[in-house]
Amino acid sequence: MTVDYFTNTTAGEGTIGGLAAVVSTDAVGGPGLPASIPSDELFFWTRVWQQGEAESAAARDAGDVREFASGREAVRWLLSDD
């Protein structure tokens, strides 16, 4: 299933198939939502997820990152008390 948004939609939040969806008036051709979103990718376009993406990008840009030599090393760090 694909959900289509058009520029004449009403801005705001709603639910589609039980998932929250953000509807933007600049959805087509603008910096908002793409014109068509597969239903299994709707979570990415929720306001909460996009806020997390922005925070992550800001932290990355500020150099607040950790690099790991392997996935195992990353998991070990995640499970540690540090």
C-alpha positions in Angstrom: 0.0 0.0 0.0 1.2 3.5 -0.8 -0.2 6.7 0.8 -0.3 9.7 -1.5 -0.3 13.3 -0.3 -1.0 16.3 -2.4 -0.4 20.0 -1.9 -4.1 20.7 -1.1 -4.1 18.5 2.0 -4.6 20.1 5.4 -1.5 20.4 7.5 -1.4 18.5 10.7 -1.2 15.0 12.1 -3.5 12.1 11.7 -3.4 8.3 11.6 -3.2 6.0 8.6 -3.5 2.3 9.2 -2.9 2.9 12.9 0.4 4.7 12.3 0.8 8.4 13.0 1.3 10.4 9.8 2.3 14.0 9.4 0.6 15.9 6.5 2.4 18.9 5.2 1.0 21.5 2.8 4.4 21.6 1.0 4.3 17.8 0.5 4.9 17.8 -3.2 8.1 19.3 -4.6 9.0 21.0 -1.3 11.1 20.2 1.8 8.1 18.4 3.4 6.8 14.9 2.7 7.5 13.2 -0.6 4.5 12.9 -2.9 4.1 9.1 -2.2 5.1 7.1 0.9 4.9 3.3 1.3 2.8 2.5 4.3 5.8 0.6 6.0 7.8 3.8 5.9 5.2 6.2 7.5 6.9 6.1 10.9 9.9 7.9 9.4 7.7 10.9 8.6 6.1 11.3 12.0 6.9 14.5 13.8 8.6 12.6 16.7 10.8 10.6 14.3 11.8 13.8 12.4 12.7 15.6 15.6 14.9 12.7 16.5 16.5 12.8 13.0 17.2 16.6 13.5 18.7 16.0 17.0 20.9 13.2 15.6 22.1 15.4 12.7 22.9 18.2 15.1 24.9 15.9 17.4 26.8 14.5 14.4 27.5 18.0 13.1 28.8 19.0 16.6 31.2 16.0 16.6 29.3 14.3 19.4 29.7 10.8 17.9 31.4 7.5 18.7 33.1 5.3 16.1 33.4 1.5 16.5 35.7 -0.9 14.7 32.9 -3.5 14.6 29.3 -4.1 15.3 30.3 -6.3 18.2 32.2 -3.4 19.8 29.2 -1.1 19.4 26.9 -3.6 21.0 29.4 -4.1 23.9 29.4 -0.4 24.4 25.6 -0.2 24.3 25.3 -2.9 26.9 27.9 -1.4 29.2 27.3 1.0 32.1 29.3 3.8 30.5 
